[in-house]
Amino acid sequence: MFEKVLIANRGEIALRLHRACREMGIQTVAVHSTADGDAMHVRLADEAVCIGPPAAKDSYLNMPAVLAAAEITGSEGIHPGYGFLSENADFAHIVEEHGYTFIGPSEEHIRLMGDKVEAKRTVSRLGIPVVPGSDGAITDEDEARRQADDIGYPVLIKAAAGGGGRGMKLVHSADAFAASLAAARSESKAAFNDDAVYLEKYLERPRHIEVQVIGDGTGKIVHLGERDCSLQRRHQKVLEEAPSPALNAEARERIGDVVVKALSEIKYTSLGTVEFLYEDGEFYFIEMNTRLQVEHPITEAITGIDLVREQIHIAAGAPLSFSQNNIRFAGHAIECRINAEDPRSFAPSPGQVGDFHAPGGLGVRVDSALYSGYRVPPHYDSLIAKLVVHGYNRNDCLMRLTRSLEEFVIGGITSNTPLHAELIRQQDFIDGNYHIHWLEQYLAQQD
C-alpha cells in the first residue's frame, strides 16, 4: 500500500480523496494554485505545495509542476480526481514513466475511450449497442451531408476529440447543415485543437443512463448498478439518482451484463463509467468516462462500497475485493450539484462565504470544501458542494432531500439550492417522468 499520495485536484473532490487516504493510513500531499492557498484540503493535508498562479493551465494542468511536487515530497501515487488531468493519457504515461503510480485507468484505456470515434468502434465490436451515426470522424462537408441524409434528421454534430457539449450542434434540416457543421468544427478546433466531428442520430426524449464499473486489470469486472443523469442543462448534469426510475429489473440486468462482458475482454482497470442514451427500451452507447465521476457518492450510498478506497487498492496492485454476487443494492439515492451561481441566469457567483450550515441527519451526506469565511475563487468550475441523500425508497429519499435543501445555508454568495428545491417539487420529477431535454424545456417555460 502507498505511504504517501499526491492529490492533483482541488475543491470538494480533493477533500474527498484526502479523507479516503487518511482512513487508509496514507499521508496526503495537496497541490494548489495561489488562489487556493486557504482551501480546506490544503489545510488538512500532511503537506502542501503551491504549483502556480490561479489559471488552471498554469497550475492544475501544469504537468511538470505536479510531477515536481511529487518528487520533492516523496509521493508514490498521484490521484487526479475528476476533470483537469484525470483523463489525460499523456499525463498518465508521464506519471508512470517517472516512477509514480497513476491512480486510475491505464494509459491505453484512457487513450482508447478518449477518442470518441474509436471508442464507439471498439464498444460496438465488443457487443455494446451504439447510437446510429457515422462510422468515423468526418472532415469533408459533402461526405458529412451524405451521411446526415442516410441517418435522417434531426442529427447531432459532435466533436470527435471532446465532450461536455463543446463542438456539439443539433441540426433539424438539411438547409441548416452547412452552417451548423462549420460552427461545430470551429468550436471543436478552439476547445480541443482538432476540428474532426462525427454524426449521431438525435433521439427525441431519451434518458441519460450510466453504468458504474470497476476492474482490477485481470479481466475481472464488476458493475455497481446504474445512475440516471437525465436532469441536464446545456449537456451538463444538474441532479443524479440511483437507481434509475426508468429501468425495470430486466433492463438493469441486461445492460449491466453487456457492459461487464465487454470490459472484461479488454481487461479494464480501475473505475469507469459507461454512458448511454435510453429510449423505448433500448440502450445506445455515447461515451465512457475513464475516471472517478462527480456523482459517485450515490452509487456508494446504494451499495455501501467506498469507490475511492477500492480505486486506491487496485492501483496499489491488490485484486478486486468483491465479486458481482457480493453486490447488494439498497434503497434510493439522489445527488444535487450545488453551484455558486444564480439559480435563474446561471451567472457565476464567486465571493466570500458568510454563514454556512450543511444539513445532516440519517442518510444525508454533504461533500463540500466550503467553510464560513472561505472565498470561492472565480477561476474554476462553479461546483461548491454535493448534497447526497439516501432513503429506503425513492419517496423516502425525496422527502429527506426536501428537508435537507430547506436546512442548507450558504451565505455571502448566491447558490442554485432554490432551483433544486423547485425542481424536486415538480410532478414530472416526482413521477420520475423526465428526460435529457426536460430541464431546458421547463426553464424556457418559466421565462
N, C-alpha and C positions, 0 to 999 in steps of 0.2 A: 504493500500500500504506500501511497505517496506520503511524504512527511511535510511537503510544502507545495501549495498550488497557487499560481498566479491567476487572478480573475481579470480577464481582459474585457471589462464592460463597466457599466455604471448603473445608477438608479436602483429600482426595485429588484431587478434580476441579479445585480451584483450582490445585493444583500442576501437574496435567496441562496445564491451559491456559497456565500460566506457561511451562512447558518448550517448548510448541509456539511460543509467541510469541518466546521468546528465540532459538530455532533459525531463526526467520524475520527476526531482526534488529529485532524490535519491543520497545520498552520496556513494562514492565508496572506497573500500579498495583494493589496489594492493598487491598481494603476489609475491615475486620474489626470484630467486636464486642470489648468489653473482655475477654471470656473467651478470645479467640483472639489476644491480643497476641503470644504466643510461638509461633504456628503457623509451620510450615515455609514456606508460600508467602508469609507476611508477611516472614519473614527474607530470602527470596531476591528478592523483587520490588524493582524500582528505587525505588518509592515505596510508602508505606503510609498509609492514612487510617483512623482509628477512626471508625465511624459509629454507635455506640450501645452500650447495655448488652447483656447476654447474650441476652435474649429475642429470638427471630428477628423478631417483629413490630416490635421497636424498633431493629433493626439491618439484617439481611439482607433483610427485607421492607419496609424503610423507603425508599420511592422517593425522597422529597425528599433524604434523606441520601446515597443513592447518586449522585443527579444532582449534588448539591453537591460530592461528592468528585471527580466527573468534571470539573466546572468549575474547581475550584481546582488541579487537576493538569494541566489542558490535554489531557485524554484525547480521542481521536477516536472510538474504538469502545468498546462495552460488551458483554462476553461474559457471559451469565448462567449458563453451565454447564447443570446439570440441577437440578430442584427449585427452591425459593424463587421467583424471579420469571421463571423461564425460559419458562413457558407462560402468562404474564400478558399478555393482549393490550393492556390499558391501559398497562402499563409499556412495551411495545414502541412503542406510539403516542407516549407522552410522550418517550421517548428520541429518536425521530426528530424530533418536534416541536421539541425543544430543540437540534437541530443535530448530534446524535451519531448514530453508526451502530449499530443493534441487530444484533449478530452472531448471527443466527438467522433463522427464517422470518418472513414478512411478518405484520403485524398481522392482515390479512384471513384468512390461513390458520390462524393461532393461534386466532382467534375462531371460525372455522368448525369446526375439529376439537375445540375445547374444549367445544362444545355437543354432548354425546354423541348426542342425538336427531337434531339437524340433520346431524351427521357421518354417521350411518347413512343418512339420506335421501340425502345427497349422494353417498356412495360407491356406494349401490345404483343411483342414476341413472347413475353412471359405469361400471357393469358389475361392481363388486366384490360378491361374494356376502355376505349378512349372515345372522346368526342369526335364525331365526323369532322374531318378537316384536311388540310394539305398534308402531304407526306413529309415535307421538309421545309426548310427556310426558303423564302421567295424574295428575289431581288428584282425580277423582271415584271413590269407592270402588266404587260399583255398576258403573261402566264398567270399572274395573280387574278386578273379579270376572268380568265377561263375557269380557273379553279373555283372562284366565288360563284360563278354561274352553275357549276356542277354541284357544289354543296347546297346552294339555294339560299336566298335571302330570307331573313336577316343573317349577316355573318359578322364575326368579330375578327378584327385585325389585331394581332398581338405581337409584342416584341419577342424575338427568339432568345434574346440574351438576358431577359429580366422578368420582373413581376411587379406586384404592388400597384397595378393599374397604370403604370407609366408605359407609354407607347401602345396603349390599347384604344381602339376606336370601334364603335358599333356602327355598321352600315346597313341601312334598311332597303336600299335600292341600288341598282347598277349606276344610276345617274350620279349618285354621291360617292361612288367608289374611288375615283381617281384622287379627289381632294382628301378623302379620309386616309388613303394609303400614303400620300405624301406627308400628311401631318403625323401619322403613326411612325413613319420611318425617321422623320426629323426628331420627334421626341425620343425615340429609341437611341438614335445617334448621340443626342445630348446626354441622356441618362446612363447609357451603357457603352458608349463609343462603338456601337455596332448597329447598323440600320436594317439588319435582316429581320424579317417578320414572317409569321405564318398565319394561316386562316383556320377558324373554327366555326362550326355551326352555332348560332346563337339560340340558346334554349330560353323559352318564354318565362317559365315560373319554376326554376329548379331550386332545390335546397343545396346548400354547401355542406357536405358531409366529409369529415376527415377521420382516418383510422390511425390510431397511435400504435406504433410498433417499437420493439426493442430486440436487438440481436447481439450475439457475442462474437460474430465473425467465423463461427464454425459451421454455420448453416442452421443453427437453432434460432428460430424467430418466434416471438410471442406477440400477439396483438392484445391491446388493452382496451378494446371497445372503440366506439366512435364518439365524436363530438359534432354537434350541429352548430355551424358558424354562419348561419344564413342571414343574421341581422347585420347588414353591412351598409356602409356609406362610402361611395367612390372606391369600391373594391377593398375597403379597409374594414376589418371586423370591429364590431362595437360591443357585442354580447355573445357569449357562447354557452351552450348547455350540453350536458351528457347524462344519460343517453339522449339520442335524438327522439323527439316526439313523433317524427315522421316515419320511423322504421318499426317494423314488426320483428319478431324473433328470427323468422326465416331469412329476411333480408339482411339482418345484422350478422347472422352466422355465415351467410353466403359470401358477403364481401370480406369479412374477416378471414375466411379460409382462402379466398383468392389472393389476398394480399400476402398472407403468410407463405403460401406456396411459391409465389413469385420471388419474394425477397430471400427466401431460403436458397433459391437457385444461385443468387449472386453473393450469398454469404454476407449479407448486410451486417454492419457493425454499429452499435450504439443506438441512440434514439433516432427515430424518423417518423414523419407523418405523411401519409399518402392521402391526397386531397381529391375529392370527387364532386361533380355535379350529379344530383339525383332527381330524376323526373320520371313520372309514370312507371315507377317500379324498376327503373334501370339506372345503373351507375356508369358515369363517364369520368375517367381519369383526367385531371387537369394539371397537377404537378405533384412533386414530392419535396418536402422540406427536410433537408438533412441536418437537423439541429433540434435543440430543445425549443418547444413552442411557448409563446406568451401564455396560452391557455392551458398549459399542462396541469395546473392545480385542480381543475375539475375532474380530470382523469385520476389524479391522486385521491381525490375525495371519494370517488365511487369504487375504487379498487383497494385503497389502503396502502398502495405502493409508492415509496419515495423515488420518483423517477430520476432525480439528480443523483441520489446516492447510488442507484443502480448504474447510472451512466459512469460515475467515477470508478466503481468497482470493475466494470468491464474495461475501462481504459487502463486500469492497473493490471489487467491480464486475467482477471477472475472470470469463470464461466457464468452464464446467466443462472441466477439462484432459484428460479422457479420455472415451471412449465405451463403450458396452456391450461392444463387440468387444475392448476392451483389457483387460477384467477376466479375470483368471486365478485360479481358486481352487486353493489348495494346502494339503493336509493337513487336520488337525483341531485345534480349539482349545476349551478349557474354561476358564471363569472361575468361581472360588469367591468369593463375597462373605464377607469376613471381618468379623465384627461383634464389638463389645465387649459380649458378652452370654453368659449361662450357656448351654452347649450343650444343656441339658435343659429348664430352666424358661424360658429365653429372657429372663430378667430382665436389664436393662441392667447393665453393669459399668464405669462410668466410674472414673477414677483415674489415678494416675501410672504411666507405663510404666517397667519396670525394664530387664532385659536385652532387647535387641531384635536379632534376626538374621533378615534376609529371605533366602529361598532364591534360588539363582541357577543359572547354567549355561545351556547351549544350550536355546533355546525356552522360557525361563522369564522372566516379567515380573511385577513387583510394583508396582502403583500404590498408594502409601500416603504419607501425610504424617507418619507416626509417626517418632519417634526416642527413644532412651533418655533418660529424664528428662521427656519430654513428658507433660503432664497432659490426658487425654481428658475434655472437659467433659461435664456431664450434660444439657446444654440442647438437644442436636441429635440427629439420626439416629445410630444406633449403628455405621454402616459406618465401618471404620477402615482397610481395605485390600482390594485386589482381587488375587487370585493368578490369573494368566493363564498357561496352559501350552499350547504348540503342539507338535504331533508330526506325523510322516509320515502316520500314520493314527490311528484312534481308540484302538486298543490301545496304540500307542506313546505317545499322549497320556496315557492313563490310568496307564501305568507311570511316566511322568515326573511326573504330578500326585501320585501316591502318594509318590514320593521327595521332592517339594517340600514337601508337607504335613509330612513327618517332619522336615524341616530348619527349618521355620518356628518361631521362638521369639519370643513376646510375653510378657514377664514383667511382674508387678505388677498386671495386670488379667486377667480371665477373657475368653477369646475362644471362638468356635464352631469353631475349627480341628479339635478332636476329632470334632465332628459330621460335618464334611466328610470326614474320613478314614474314618469309619464308613460313610457313605452310599456312597462310591465303591467300597466292598468288597462291597456287596450285589449278588446275582446279577441281580436285575431291572435295576439300573443298568448293570452290566457288559454285559448283553444289550441295553441301550437300550430296555427294555420297561417304561416308566413313563409316567405321565400327570399331570395337574394335581392330582389328589386323592391320588396315591401317597404323597407325603411325610407328609401328615397321617394317612393310614391306617397307615403304618409307625410313626410316633411313638406313635399310640394303642396299637399292639400292644406297645410297649416299656414302657408304664406298668403 
